[in-house]
Each structure stands twice: as structure tokens, then as C-alpha cells.
């Protein structure tokens, strides 16, 4: 998502601005006209791309859950048979940090607005998230075999909480740049897993 170098489509522009506005002011605090204005088209023009705000919200939250899962599967596939468990875990952490730093509005959106999704969309988000967690649990247990499955799952959820705290950084510019912030988050995540595995 954050690594794409080609120009975003109009649909992607709409989703990006919708995510930003929903995160800043809440789903009900943003009108279709405002989203349209943010991308330079009339509010009614948005209906050529989405039937309404609910569809935008669903695509944002289902989309990011699917993107995280797809990215993690790709990292595991590339590492299969050639990388040590430690390197695989590092790769998963790096991928999640990219999301946490580059798509912060989606973290806020998920926390605040997930319950607004239709039941079917919300269940799909939860299903994708469970699969994502289980990929991590497998890698963590390979690196720390003494961890039980429930303990590894708790550790993974705890690390997600740490990495997903980026929207609460009030002044991210005061940190040592993106690279420095990513390095700090990575060290903290590895430290958390090491602490869980040292029991």
C-alpha cells in the first residue's frame, strides 16, 4: 500500500481523503460533499465511484485487513526455506510498521468506526484479522517454541497494540524521523516478544 510508486487512481484518492476526514471528525461528522471537495470533484460525482459513505468505510476497513494479510503471506512465501525464524519475524514487524506509520488514519478509523459496518463486512474484517494473527503466532512459536499457543497469541496482540499506537503520537515530527521511529518500534516489538519468550 505505502510502497506503491504509481499515481493513485481517483478511487484511491477518494478513499485516502475519506479515511483522513473520517479519522479527524468521525464518520457522521463528514459529508459526501466534503470528501468530494478534498479530491476536486462534486459530492454527487463520488457516486460514480461509491454508492455512499458506508461503502467507502467498508472498503477502507476490509481493504486494509486484506492488504495486511496478503502482505504477510507474501513475506512468508519469500522467506520459506531460506530465512531463519528471526528474520521472518523481523520481516513481519517491518511490514506492520510500514502500515502503522503510513496509514495512521485507518488505525483510528478501525478503532472508532468498525461497529458501523454491516454485519457481513464486520465479520469479514474479523476473519481476515484472525488469519493475520495466526500467521504471526506460527512464526513467533517457531522462534520461541517454549511459548504456548495462547501465550504467543497474547504476545502478538500486545505487539499489535504497541505498533498501532502511532495515531497517538501527538508530534511525530519530534521523533527522529520516519526511519528512527520505525527502528524504535521494531526494537520495542522484538523486545516484547523476547520478554514473552523468556518466561
Protein Blocks (a to p, Z undefined) as FASTA:
>chain_A
ZZpcbdcdfklmmmmmmmmmmmmnojklpcfklmmmmnopafklmmmmpgbjklmmmmmm
mmmmmmmmmmmmmmmmmmgopacfklmmmmmmmmmmmmmmmmmmmmmmmmmmmmmpcfkl
mmmmmmmmmmmmmmmmmmmmmmmmmbcfklmmmmmmmmmmmmmmmmmmmblmlpgcjklm
mmmmmmmmmmmmmmmmmZZ
